[in-house]
Amino acid sequence: MIVPLCFPRALCGMAAALVLSACASGRDLRDERAELGNFYLGHAIVVADTATVGPASRRAEPEQWQEVLTTEMRRRFSRYDGDRLYHLGVSVDGYVLAIPGIPVVAAPRSVLILGVTLWDDAAGGKVNETPHRITVLESLSGETMVSSGLTQSAEQQMQNLSQNAVLAIENWLATNPDWFPPGSADAPAATEGAPAPGTVSLEALTAMAG
């Protein structure tokens, strides 16, 4: 069943996102990473069971979103090897995976809407109490200029959107340097090059992400 575009909270801002969202691509990792102090990614939790599917969209299983977003978070954040452990909880709130249509007239851009929460393991709690909303479009290319629904599979569209979404998460974290203080004596001890697990359970993080 296809739901209306302006479904409460999840997709009401999608039309504005088509105009306002940045077109930066997260496919390639930049030579210079963002500054995140002593950040080290522990758990990366993705919940997609209640995602709203926009109009004229292909469908994706929650497990597909979980896999592609988790893999992309690991790829991008593995560049950070600090000594303070953080976890990311991500909820997929809504999406459109463009379907084949008449070019320009009926060929939508793919869109992904996420809610993101950061957890500081040493502090044992959320850093941002309200999930941060992120809305991204697929990157423009020769394949997506008309519509990715005509040229890409759903899996390729999800990969494109996930790369851009995780880049947006990285940029959001970088705008809040106070969240990432230098390491201290009471921070989780490093074990084999990575901070040891601390106070936060996987079950608590999954509940947080949902």
C-alpha positions in Angstrom: 0.0 0.0 0.0 1.4 3.4 -1.0 1.0 6.1 1.6 0.4 9.8 0.9 3.5 12.0 0.7 2.6 14.1 3.7 2.5 11.4 6.2 2.8 12.8 9.8 6.4 13.7 10.7 8.1 11.2 8.5 7.6 12.6 5.0 6.0 16.0 5.3 9.2 17.8 4.6 10.2 15.7 1.6 9.1 18.2 -1.0 11.2 20.9 0.7 14.1 18.4 0.9 14.1 18.2 -2.9 15.0 21.8 -3.0 17.1 22.3 0.1 19.1 19.1 0.7 22.8 19.2 -0.1 23.9 17.3 -3.2 27.3 16.2 -1.7 28.2 12.6 -2.5 29.4 10.3 0.3 30.7 7.7 -2.1 34.4 8.7 -1.8 36.1 9.2 1.5 37.7 12.6 1.7 41.5 12.8 2.1 40.9 14.9 5.2 38.4 13.5 7.6 36.2 15.7 9.9 37.6 16.5 13.3 35.9 14.4 15.9 38.4 14.5 18.7 38.9 11.1 20.4 35.8 9.5 18.7 35.8 5.7 18.3 32.6 4.0 17.0 31.3 1.1 19.0 27.9 -0.1 18.1 26.1 1.1 15.0 22.4 0.3 15.3 19.8 0.7 12.6 16.1 0.3 13.0 13.8 0.4 9.9 10.7 -1.5 10.9 8.4 1.5 10.9 9.8 3.4 7.9 7.2 5.2 5.9 7.3 4.5 2.1 6.7 7.6 0.0 4.6 7.6 -3.2 6.0 6.2 -6.4 8.6 4.2 -4.5 10.1 0.8 -4.7 10.1 -1.1 -1.4 13.0 -2.3 0.6 13.0 -4.7 3.6 14.1 -3.3 7.0 17.0 -5.8 7.0 18.2 -4.3 3.7 18.4 -0.8 5.2 20.0 -2.2 8.3 22.7 -3.9 6.3 23.6 -1.1 3.9 23.5 1.7 6.5 25.5 -0.3 9.1 28.1 -1.2 6.5 28.4 2.4 5.4 28.8 3.7 9.0 31.6 1.1 9.6 33.3 2.2 6.3 33.3 5.9 7.1 33.8 5.9 10.8 36.5 3.2 10.8 38.9 6.1 10.0 38.5 7.4 13.6 40.6 5.6 16.1 40.3 7.7 19.3 40.1 6.3 22.8 36.6 7.4 23.8 33.8 5.0 22.8 30.6 6.3 21.2 27.6 4.5 19.7 25.2 5.6 16.9 21.5 4.7 16.8 19.7 5.3 13.5 16.0 5.0 12.7 14.9 5.0 9.1 11.9 7.2 9.2 10.9 7.4 5.5 12.2 6.9 2.0 11.5 7.0 -1.7 13.4 4.7 -4.1 12.5 6.1 -7.5 10.6 3.9 -9.9 10.8 4.0 -13.7 8.7 6.8 -15.0 8.3 9.4 -17.8 11.6 11.4 -17.6 11.3 14.8 -15.9 7.5 14.6 -15.6 7.1 11.5 -13.5 10.6 10.5 -12.5 11.1 11.3 -8.8 14.5 11.6 -7.1 15.2 9.1 -4.4 15.1 10.4 -0.8 16.0 9.0 2.6 15.0 10.5 6.0 16.7 9.4 9.2 16.6 10.1 12.9 20.1 9.9 14.6 21.0 9.6 18.2 24.6 9.6 19.6 25.4 7.7 22.8 28.5 8.5 24.9 29.6 5.2 26.4 31.7 6.6 29.2 28.9 8.9 30.3 26.4 6.1 30.0 23.7 8.2 28.2 22.5 9.9 25.1 24.3 13.0 23.9 21.3 14.4 22.1 17.9 13.6 23.8 15.9 14.3 20.6 16.9 12.4 17.5 18.6 14.6 14.9 16.7 14.6 11.6 18.7 14.1 8.4 17.2 14.2 4.9 19.3 13.4 1.9 18.8 13.0 -1.8 20.7 10.7 -4.1 23.8 12.2 -5.7 23.4 13.6 -9.2 25.2 11.7 -11.9 24.7 10.6 -15.4 22.6 7.8 -14.1 20.4 9.9 -11.8 20.1 13.2 -13.7 16.9 12.0 -15.3 15.8 9.4 -12.7 17.7 6.6 -11.0 14.4 4.5 -11.3 15.3 4.2 -15.0 19.0 3.3 -14.6 19.6 1.8 -11.1 18.4 -1.1 -9.0 16.8 -0.6 -5.6 20.1 -1.8 -4.1 22.1 0.8 -6.0 19.7 3.5 -4.9 20.0 2.5 -1.3 23.8 2.4 -1.5 23.8 5.9 -2.9 21.4 7.3 -0.3 23.2 5.5 2.6 26.6 7.0 1.6 25.1 10.5 1.5 23.3 9.9 4.8 26.4 8.8 6.7 28.4 11.7 5.3 25.6 13.9 6.7 25.9 12.2 10.1 29.7 12.8 10.1 29.2 16.5 9.2 26.6 16.8 12.0 28.9 15.3 14.5 31.7 17.6 13.4 29.6 20.7 14.1 29.4 19.7 17.8 33.1 19.5 18.9 32.1 19.8 22.6 30.7 16.3 22.4 34.1 14.8 21.9 36.4 15.8 24.8 40.0 14.6 25.0 40.6 11.1 26.5 40.8 10.9 30.2 41.7 8.4 32.9 38.1 7.3 33.3 37.5 6.7 29.6 37.2 3.1 28.5 40.6 1.5 28.3 41.9 0.6 24.9 42.2 -3.1 24.1 44.1 -4.3 21.0 43.8 -0.8 19.5 40.1 -0.2 20.3 38.3 1.1 23.4 36.8 -1.7 25.5 33.0 -2.0 25.7 31.6 0.0 28.6 28.3 0.7 30.2 25.8 0.5 27.3 24.1 -2.7 26.3 23.2 -3.6 22.7 19.5 -4.0 23.8 19.4 -0.4 25.2 20.9 1.0 22.0 18.4 -0.8 19.8 15.5 0.5 21.9 17.1 4.0 21.6 17.3 3.8 17.9 13.7 2.7 17.5 
